[in-house]
Amino acid sequence: MEAERLVKLKKKFYIYIPGFLVIFGLMLFLPAGTFKYWQAWLFLATLFIPFLFVATYFLRKDPEFLERRLKYKEKERQEKIIIKISQVIFFIGLLIPGFDFRFHWSNVPIWLVILADIVIFISYIFIFLVFKENS
């Protein structure tokens, strides 16, 4: 990859990563009405710390892979609709836990919260291995 494209790609990640962290944080903490929400902090760490390692790895080892992943767009109308619906469901899924925390709709045991974050972390490992193998 030429140096200019690599610099541009790195700048994109330096802008996207903090931006997504802020957006995800707002989507978790605003509905909760507080920053005293350790489950959300743990979830954010579980999402973003492995993401930083994966992004750093591919920026160093295979920046072309990241560039392709950022440019990929669905071509068929039906696929675009499915992606949009999935995004809406994903964002709603980020809002509900905050409201649940604020209004005490459920009582999730601590061990289950931690187990869920461990499953997310292990999933990241599998995704990384798939990306690495199929880059």
C-alpha positions as CSV (number, residue, x, y, z in Angstrom):
1,M,0.0,0.0,0.0
2,E,1.4,3.4,-0.9
3,A,2.3,5.7,2.0
4,E,-0.3,8.4,1.2
5,R,-3.2,5.9,1.2
6,L,-1.9,4.4,4.5
7,V,-1.8,7.8,6.1
8,K,-5.3,8.5,4.9
9,L,-6.5,5.2,6.3
10,K,-4.9,5.8,9.7
11,K,-6.5,9.2,9.9
12,K,-9.8,7.7,9.2
13,F,-9.4,5.3,12.1
14,Y,-8.2,8.0,14.4
15,I,-11.4,9.9,13.7
16,Y,-13.8,6.9,13.6
17,I,-12.6,5.1,16.8
18,P,-13.2,8.1,19.2
19,G,-16.4,9.0,17.4
20,F,-17.8,5.5,17.7
21,L,-16.8,5.4,21.3
22,V,-18.6,8.6,22.1
23,I,-21.7,7.5,20.1
24,F,-21.9,4.1,21.8
25,G,-21.3,5.8,25.2
26,L,-24.1,8.2,24.7
27,M,-26.4,5.4,23.6
28,L,-25.7,3.5,26.8
29,F,-25.4,6.3,29.3
30,L,-28.0,8.8,28.3
31,P,-30.9,6.3,28.6
32,A,-29.4,5.2,31.9
33,G,-29.3,8.7,33.2
34,T,-25.9,8.2,34.9
35,F,-22.3,7.3,34.4
36,K,-22.5,5.1,37.5
37,Y,-23.3,2.1,35.3
38,W,-20.5,-0.3,35.6
39,Q,-22.1,-2.8,33.2
40,A,-22.0,-0.2,30.4
41,W,-18.3,0.6,31.1
42,L,-17.5,-3.1,31.0
43,F,-19.4,-3.5,27.8
44,L,-17.6,-0.6,26.2
45,A,-14.3,-1.9,27.2
46,T,-15.2,-5.4,25.9
47,L,-16.1,-3.8,22.5
48,F,-13.4,-1.2,22.1
49,I,-10.2,-2.7,23.6
50,P,-10.2,-5.8,21.3
51,F,-11.3,-3.6,18.4
52,L,-8.2,-1.4,19.0
53,F,-5.9,-4.4,18.9
54,V,-7.6,-5.8,15.8
55,A,-7.5,-2.4,14.0
56,T,-3.9,-1.9,15.0
57,Y,-2.9,-5.4,13.8
58,F,-4.5,-4.9,10.4
59,L,-3.2,-1.3,10.0
60,R,0.3,-2.8,10.4
61,K,0.0,-6.2,8.7
62,D,-2.8,-5.8,6.1
63,P,-4.0,-2.2,5.6
64,E,-5.5,-3.2,2.2
65,F,-7.9,-5.5,4.1
66,L,-9.2,-2.6,6.3
67,E,-9.5,-0.3,3.2
68,R,-11.6,-2.9,1.5
69,R,-13.8,-3.4,4.6
70,L,-14.4,0.3,4.9
71,K,-15.4,0.7,1.2
72,Y,-17.6,-2.4,0.9
73,K,-21.2,-1.5,0.0
74,E,-24.0,-3.8,-0.6
75,K,-25.2,-3.7,-4.3
76,E,-28.6,-5.3,-4.2
77,R,-31.6,-3.4,-2.9
78,Q,-32.8,-6.3,-0.7
79,E,-29.3,-6.6,1.0
80,K,-29.3,-2.8,1.6
81,I,-32.7,-3.1,3.3
82,I,-31.5,-6.0,5.5
83,I,-28.5,-4.0,6.5
84,K,-30.6,-0.9,7.4
85,I,-33.0,-3.1,9.5
86,S,-30.1,-4.8,11.3
87,Q,-28.6,-1.4,12.1
88,V,-31.9,-0.1,13.6
89,I,-32.2,-3.3,15.7
90,F,-28.6,-3.0,16.8
91,F,-29.0,0.6,17.9
92,I,-32.2,-0.2,19.7
93,G,-30.3,-3.0,21.4
94,L,-27.8,-0.4,22.7
95,L,-30.6,1.8,24.1
96,I,-32.7,-0.8,25.9
97,P,-30.0,-1.8,28.6
98,G,-29.7,1.9,29.7
99,F,-33.4,2.2,30.1
100,D,-33.5,-1.1,31.9
101,F,-30.8,0.1,34.3
102,R,-32.6,3.4,34.9
103,F,-36.1,2.0,35.5
104,H,-35.0,-1.3,37.0
105,W,-37.0,-3.5,34.6
106,S,-34.9,-6.6,35.3
107,N,-32.4,-7.9,37.7
108,V,-29.6,-9.6,35.8
109,P,-27.1,-11.4,38.0
110,I,-23.6,-10.1,38.0
111,W,-22.2,-13.5,36.9
112,L,-24.4,-13.4,33.8
113,V,-23.3,-9.8,32.9
114,I,-19.7,-10.9,33.2
115,L,-20.3,-14.2,31.3
116,A,-22.0,-12.2,28.4
117,D,-19.0,-9.9,28.1
118,I,-16.6,-12.9,28.1
119,V,-18.7,-14.4,25.2
120,I,-18.4,-11.1,23.3
121,F,-14.7,-11.1,23.9
122,I,-14.3,-14.7,22.7
123,S,-16.4,-13.8,19.7
124,Y,-14.0,-11.0,18.9
125,I,-11.2,-13.6,18.9
126,F,-13.1,-15.7,16.4
127,I,-13.9,-12.8,14.1
128,F,-10.2,-11.7,14.2
129,L,-9.1,-15.2,13.2
130,V,-11.6,-15.3,10.3
131,F,-10.5,-11.8,9.1
132,K,-6.9,-12.8,9.4
133,E,-7.4,-16.1,7.4
134,N,-9.7,-14.5,4.8
135,S,-8.0,-11.2,4.3
